[in-house]
Amino acid sequence: MTVESADLLALPLRKRIVFFGDSITENGTYIRNLEAFFLKHLPEHRLEWINLGVSSETAAGTSEADHPFPRPCVHERLERALAEVQPDWAFICYGMNDGIYHPLGEQRFEAYRDGVRRAVDRVRGEGARVILMTPPPFDVASAGGEALPGGMDDYSFERPFIDYNAVLDRYGDWVREYGEAEGLTVVDLRGSLGELIRARREADPGYRYGDGIHPNEDGHWVIARTILSRVFHLELERMPDWADGGDSAFIRLVGERRAVLNAAWREHVGHTNPNKMETPPLAEALLQAEALLPAIKRAALEEGGAESAEVSEWMGFARTDFYFGGRECVVVAPQDAAPGRPWVWRSEFFGAFADADLALLKQGWHLAYCRLSHLYGCPYAAGQMEAFRAEVAAKYGLAPKPVLFGFSRGGLYALRYAALYPDRVAALYLDAPVVDIRSWPGGQGAGRGAPEEWRDCLAAYGIAQAASSPADVARLAGEETERLLAVLVAPARAGVPVLLVSGDADLDVPFEENGAVLERVYQAHGVAVTAILKPGGGHHPHSLPDVTPIVEFVLTAAANHSR
């Protein structure tokens, strides 16, 4: 993994981060959520969040005829804003207003593309990292105004084109294509927010996505969650209690802090929207915001602190959900712990095909998981895994050597960890494991591959940043796999036992390109892999109809390691 990739994956301790956007950004709830997440779960990371969103603003300089005032354009203030803020990172999110709620028009579309390109060039010229965000969806079912069909003389935000979301689809497609071509991080809000709308409306046909333009609290959490995933590599499934707009002193105080900072920065930099905010001078506002931090810290501690542990029931066992290093983690406890307090560590897909997990829980084993999704078992992920292992073993008094369960892409995590920390692994149960990233998600062999995951994987390994051609990608991906196979000598020599379960007709993660490769590596060092090959079996279902062989392998391996 390249140094550049490690730097991108590691959580920054100090950054000045600015957001440029329209009224969705000016609202600032998603920025509040980002700051709240770091203040609560990663308090040692002091990031400065500067919201320069301006209502009605565009990147294109477009404005509809009946808008109450000419829409502001970010280029009227961008140079001044960058000089005042001097950011390390800059988020850019435009598009909702740029099409001025009309059907797709090439002139407007080109003005948008040119406006975004010029903004990117200007920010890059100041030495800052650019993060592009696709325009959020326009949900006509939630819009309050009269939606108009095509062919009308004029449209506006109050009388939008009925299929304006399709226009934004084109804008969003271009942002993704442009960002990829320029090597920029792109946060796709359209995908995640579109899925939110679909899911909510399926559960409640009357669901309203704010006013169709501006999302409500759950939408702002999805924006924050998507940024945490794409930019900070923190994958979250749960919505924290404080993010739902409920009765939380912590989020209320963070909101007060954000309100002071948002207004002060917005007016200090200046803008052409005639609606101005009353605010003290920036220096005074910064002091007011800083003065709120002790109360925010106290409220965060009173509401669970960085860990924010919650206990519930899972399959009849006590489950504890908590945060460690900002990552969602799970520990499930047996009713009576087995001698030595052994544990199974799921490297991915907690709760999927869990018959063996449950059988071991019933025999007194603990079960643990740390969400490191979309890191594809890169060396950085292995370092995060070791920190988690040490924390869980100490906090819950568990055995120092867990048995790792690596399902599918989870095999990459389990193998990388075992290769780097062979003395901290009791055994490996690998089920249809990925061993070679060229096979999956690359799809460069007999498998089908996964293009979107392949792009993410190349970024996680630093290959996307280092490669200048498809030939470079293939070469560097091959070198990564060879490095992994080379270091697998460590668990082989340490005698870490491996159970391998795979289907011989797997079209997603072909056995010959993955499990068989692992077998050959172990055999080359005089160590046998216990393999169960399912005739005619595909990638799913994982595990076995009768998990007795899996459970017996785990118990035997643990007994041997305890001697």
Secondary structure, 3 states (H helix, E strand, C coil): CCHHHHHHHCCCCEEEEEEEECHHHHHCHHHHHHHHHHHHHCCCCEEEEEECCCCCCECCCCCCCCCCCCCCEHHHCHHHHHHHHCCCEEEEECCCCCCCCCCCCHHHHHHHHHHHHHHHHHHHHCCCEEEEECCCCCCHHHCCCCCECCCCCCCCCCCCECCHHHHHHHHHHHHHHHHHHHCCEEECHHHHHHHHHHHHHHHCCCCCCCCCCCCCHHHHHHHHHHHHHHCCCCCCCCCCHHHHCCCCHHHHHHHHHHHHHHHHHHHHHCCCCCCCCCCCCHHHHHHHHHHCHHHHHHHHHHCCCCCCCEEEEECCEEEEEEEECCEEEEEEECCCCCCCCCEEEECCCCCCCCHHHHHHHHCCCEEEEECCCCCCCCHHHHHHHHHHHHHHHHHCCCCCCCEEEEECCHHHHHHHHHHHCHHHCCEEEEECCCCCCCCCCCCCCCCCCCHHHHHHHHHHCCHHHHCCCHHHHHHHHHHHHHHHHHHCHHHHHCCCCEEEEEECCCCCCCHHHCHHHHHHHHHHCCCCCEEEEECCCCCCCCCCCCCHHHHHHHHHHHHHHCC
